[in-house]
Amino acid sequence: MNKKANKQAIIDIVRMNLVWESEEATEMELHYYHITDALNRKWQTIGLNVSDAIQVFEHGNDDNWTRIIEPAPYNPNLSINELINMLNISPEATGIRNDMHIILNTVERRNEYVNRIVNVNRESRFLLLHQMKDEYLLHSQLTDDQFMQWYAVNPVEALSIYFLQPIDIITYWEWANANGAAEKAIQYKREEPLLPFIRAIERSEDEARGIISCF
């Protein structure tokens, strides 16, 4: 049973030169094929015919016969919904859709995602997204002033961007009821940049219980 490592739409496919030149033309000759994928990247692969080349492409990158030869051009208007459609993420996959909205929250980040992903499948989409999330939390965090200003206007949205995870009003009230505040979030993130928001709530609850037990 064939498992596709590269599950994405093909926009164009063109047969190129023979892989090995021969004096006698036969139907069983390998040709190079150039494929343009849904992310607007150009790949080179090989095959005996178009169908064969597509099957080889679907096996994924091998850095030799099947590889990206032209990256996607930078798209200054790339929206998150357009990216989701290009990656063929189903409407039922609400988890990764929500994560993408939060993590890839600028056009620069969306273009970076297109530039860094190679094979497109469920696992690779998820792994790269969360690798980039950790990198942003470690190296591209909101400044304290930005977070404080945003928190004063819309704490739910501010916390979502600060922790790079979807946070709803119910989760926010759990935080607020645990004596959560912007200053406390900043303190926690300084100590542990990759701290999930649920752990921040639990830590604040533990601290609140400690304060109560002193009286």
RANOR-V215638 format. One record per residue. N is the residue number from 1. RES is the residue in one letter. SS is DSSP state (hx for helix, st for strand, lp for the rest). PSI is psi as a letter, one per 40 degrees, with the letter a starting at -180 (NA if undefined). OMEGA is omega in whole degrees, -180 to 180 (NA if undefined). Layout:
N|RES|SS|PSI|OMEGA  N|RES|SS|PSI|OMEGA
This chain:
1|M|lp|h|-180  2|N|lp|h|173  3|K|lp|h|-180  4|K|lp|h|174  5|A|lp|d|-176  6|N|lp|g|-175  7|K|lp|g|178  8|Q|lp|i|-178  9|A|lp|i|176  10|I|st|h|-178  11|I|st|d|-178  12|D|st|i|175  13|I|st|h|-176  14|V|st|h|176  15|R|st|h|-179  16|M|st|a|-176  17|N|st|i|172  18|L|st|i|175  19|V|lp|d|175  20|W|lp|h|179  21|E|lp|h|177  22|S|lp|i|-178  23|E|lp|d|-178  24|E|lp|h|179  25|A|lp|h|176  26|T|lp|i|179  27|E|lp|e|-176  28|M|lp|f|179  29|E|lp|h|178  30|L|lp|h|174  31|H|st|i|166  32|Y|st|i|174  33|Y|st|i|174  34|H|st|h|-177  35|I|st|h|171  36|T|st|h|-176  37|D|st|a|-175  38|A|lp|d|177  39|L|lp|e|179  40|N|lp|f|174  41|R|lp|i|178  42|K|st|h|178  43|W|st|i|166  44|Q|st|h|174  45|T|st|a|-178  46|I|st|i|176  47|G|st|i|176  48|L|lp|d|178  49|N|lp|a|-176  50|V|hx|d|-179  51|S|hx|d|179  52|D|hx|d|180  53|A|hx|d|178  54|I|hx|d|178  55|Q|hx|d|178  56|V|hx|d|178  57|F|hx|d|-178  58|E|hx|e|174  59|H|lp|e|174  60|G|lp|i|-177  61|N|lp|h|174  62|D|lp|e|179  63|D|lp|e|-180  64|N|lp|c|-179  65|W|lp|d|-177  66|T|lp|h|-176  67|R|st|i|176  68|I|st|h|179  69|I|st|e|175  70|E|st|h|178  71|P|lp|i|177  72|A|lp|h|175  73|P|lp|i|178  74|Y|lp|h|-179  75|N|lp|h|-176  76|P|lp|e|-178  77|N|lp|e|-176  78|L|lp|h|178  79|S|lp|i|180  80|I|hx|d|179  81|N|hx|d|177  82|E|hx|d|179  83|L|hx|d|179  84|I|hx|d|179  85|N|hx|d|180  86|M|hx|d|180  87|L|lp|e|177  88|N|lp|f|178  89|I|lp|h|-173  90|S|lp|i|178  91|P|lp|d|-180  92|E|lp|e|-178  93|A|lp|g|-173  94|T|hx|d|-179  95|G|hx|d|-178  96|I|hx|d|177  97|R|hx|d|179  98|N|hx|d|179  99|D|hx|d|-179  100|M|hx|d|178  101|H|hx|d|-177  102|I|hx|d|-172  103|I|hx|d|-178  104|L|lp|g|-170  105|N|lp|e|173  106|T|lp|i|-180  107|V|hx|d|177  108|E|hx|d|179  109|R|hx|d|179  110|R|hx|d|177  111|N|hx|d|177  112|E|hx|d|179  113|Y|hx|d|178  114|V|hx|d|-177  115|N|hx|d|-173  116|R|hx|d|-179  117|I|lp|i|179  118|V|lp|c|173  119|N|lp|i|179  120|V|lp|h|175  121|N|lp|i|-174  122|R|hx|d|-177  123|E|hx|d|-177  124|S|hx|d|177  125|R|hx|d|-178  126|F|hx|d|-175  127|L|hx|d|180  128|L|hx|d|-179  129|L|hx|d|-176  130|H|hx|d|170  131|Q|hx|d|179  132|M|hx|d|177  133|K|hx|d|180  134|D|hx|d|179  135|E|hx|d|179  136|Y|hx|d|179  137|L|hx|d|-179  138|L|hx|d|-169  139|H|hx|e|-176  140|S|lp|f|-178  141|Q|lp|i|170  142|L|lp|i|174  143|T|lp|i|179  144|D|hx|d|-179  145|D|hx|d|179  146|Q|hx|d|-179  147|F|hx|d|-179  148|M|hx|d|-180  149|Q|hx|d|-179  150|W|hx|d|-178  151|Y|hx|d|-179  152|A|hx|d|-179  153|V|hx|d|-176  154|N|lp|g|-175  155|P|hx|d|-180  156|V|hx|d|-180  157|E|hx|d|180  158|A|hx|d|179  159|L|hx|d|178  160|S|hx|d|-180  161|I|hx|d|-178  162|Y|hx|d|179  163|F|hx|e|-179  164|L|lp|f|174  165|Q|lp|i|-179  166|P|lp|h|179  167|I|lp|h|-179  168|D|lp|i|-175  169|I|hx|d|179  170|I|hx|d|179  171|T|hx|d|178  172|Y|hx|d|-180  173|W|hx|d|173  174|E|hx|d|177  175|W|hx|d|-178  176|A|hx|d|179  177|N|hx|e|177  178|A|lp|f|-178  179|N|lp|f|177  180|G|lp|i|179  181|A|lp|i|-178  182|A|hx|d|-179  183|E|hx|d|180  184|K|hx|d|177  185|A|hx|d|179  186|I|hx|d|180  187|Q|hx|d|-178  188|Y|hx|d|-177  189|K|hx|d|175  190|R|hx|d|-178  191|E|hx|d|-177  192|E|lp|g|-173  193|P|lp|d|-177  194|L|lp|e|-178  195|L|lp|h|175  196|P|lp|i|-176  197|F|hx|d|179  198|I|hx|d|178  199|R|hx|d|176  200|A|hx|d|178  201|I|hx|d|-179  202|E|hx|d|180  203|R|hx|d|179  204|S|hx|d|176  205|E|hx|d|179  206|D|hx|d|180  207|E|hx|d|179  208|A|hx|d|178  209|R|hx|d|178  210|G|hx|d|179  211|I|hx|d|-179  212|I|hx|d|-176  213|S|hx|e|-179  214|C|lp|e|-176  215|F|lp|NA|NA
